[in-house]
Amino acid sequence: MSASEARNSGEQYARTGSATRLDGLEEDDAASIAAVLPEPKLPDLDLELDLTLTFDSIFADMAKTASEPEHKVQKRASNVLKLSQENDALKEQLRAMTERLEAAERKQRALEEGKRVDSATT
């Protein structure tokens, strides 16, 4: 077994109850690392918290937001119903126009046949 293997097998790399020993480091090593590392800079947070909210007010706000999608669904359903009614009316108009057009075409063919018969007899 090499010297490094012996050292690795003998050292504990877990945090111990002692504050002076971290991850297998001696006290001097931990102190030198702490001296080298800079203190972390935390942002200056100037928070003004509103702690006057109650559970009732929070639940009331949640109820309002829950009803908004329901309102949108009802509005969309109303729009679909209107469009469906308009579509039915347009289909009825199209049927009526098609019937008139077919009647006009039949009348025109009958007149053309009548002219042919008249011209054939004369």
C-alpha positions in Angstrom: 0.0 0.0 0.0 1.4 3.4 -1.0 1.7 6.3 1.4 -1.1 8.2 -0.2 -3.4 5.2 -0.1 -2.6 4.8 3.6 -3.3 8.4 4.3 -6.6 8.3 2.3 -7.8 5.2 4.1 -7.0 6.6 7.5 -8.5 10.0 7.1 -12.2 10.8 7.6 -13.6 13.1 4.9 -16.9 13.7 6.8 -17.6 16.8 8.9 -16.9 16.0 12.6 -18.4 17.5 15.7 -15.3 19.8 16.0 -15.6 23.2 14.4 -11.8 23.2 13.8 -11.8 20.1 11.6 -13.4 20.1 8.2 -13.2 17.3 5.6 -10.0 15.9 6.9 -8.2 19.2 7.1 -6.1 20.2 10.1 -6.7 23.3 12.1 -3.9 25.3 10.4 -5.1 24.3 6.9 -8.7 25.4 7.7 -7.5 28.7 9.1 -5.3 29.4 6.1 -8.1 28.6 3.7 -10.5 30.9 5.7 -7.9 33.7 5.5 -7.6 33.3 1.7 -11.3 33.2 0.9 -13.1 36.5 0.8 -16.3 37.1 2.8 -19.3 36.7 0.5 -21.0 39.9 -0.4 -24.7 39.9 0.1 -26.9 42.3 -1.6 -28.4 45.0 0.5 -32.1 44.2 0.6 -34.3 47.0 1.7 -37.6 45.1 2.0 -40.7 46.6 3.3 -43.0 43.6 4.0 -46.7 44.0 4.3 -47.6 41.5 7.0 -51.2 42.7 7.3 -52.5 40.0 4.9 -54.9 37.5 6.4 -55.8 34.1 5.2 -59.3 35.3 4.4 -57.9 38.0 2.1 -55.6 35.5 0.4 -58.4 33.0 -0.2 -60.7 35.8 -1.5 -58.0 36.8 -4.1 -57.7 33.1 -5.1 -61.5 32.9 -5.5 -61.5 36.0 -7.8 -58.7 34.5 -10.0 -60.5 31.2 -10.1 -63.7 32.8 -11.4 -61.9 34.8 -14.2 -61.2 31.7 -16.4 -64.8 30.6 -15.8 -66.0 34.0 -17.1 -63.8 33.6 -20.2 -65.2 30.1 -20.8 -68.8 31.5 -20.6 -67.9 34.4 -22.9 -66.4 32.0 -25.4 -69.4 29.7 -25.2 -71.7 32.7 -25.9 -69.6 33.7 -28.9 -69.7 30.1 -30.3 -73.5 30.1 -29.9 -73.8 33.4 -31.7 -71.6 32.1 -34.5 -73.5 28.9 -34.8 -76.8 30.8 -35.1 -75.3 33.1 -37.8 -73.9 30.0 -39.6 -77.4 28.4 -39.7 -79.0 31.6 -41.0 -76.3 31.9 -43.8 -76.9 28.2 -44.7 -80.6 28.9 -45.0 -80.0 31.9 -47.2 -77.6 29.9 -49.4 -80.3 27.1 -49.8 -82.9 29.8 -50.8 -80.5 31.4 -53.4 -79.6 28.0 -54.8 -83.3 27.1 -55.3 -84.0 30.4 -57.0 -81.0 29.9 -59.3 -82.0 26.4 -60.2 -85.6 27.6 -60.9 -84.2 30.4 -63.2 -82.0 27.9 -65.0 -85.0 25.6 -65.6 -87.1 28.5 -66.9 -84.3 29.6 -69.2 -83.9 26.0 -70.6 -87.7 25.8 -71.1 -87.7 29.1 -73.0 -84.8 28.0 -75.2 -86.6 24.7 -76.0 -89.7 26.7 -76.8 -87.8 28.9 -79.2 -86.3 25.9 -80.9 -89.7 24.3 -81.3 -91.2 27.5 -82.7 -88.3 28.0 -85.2 -88.5 24.3 -86.2 -92.2 24.7 -87.1 -91.8 27.8 -89.0 
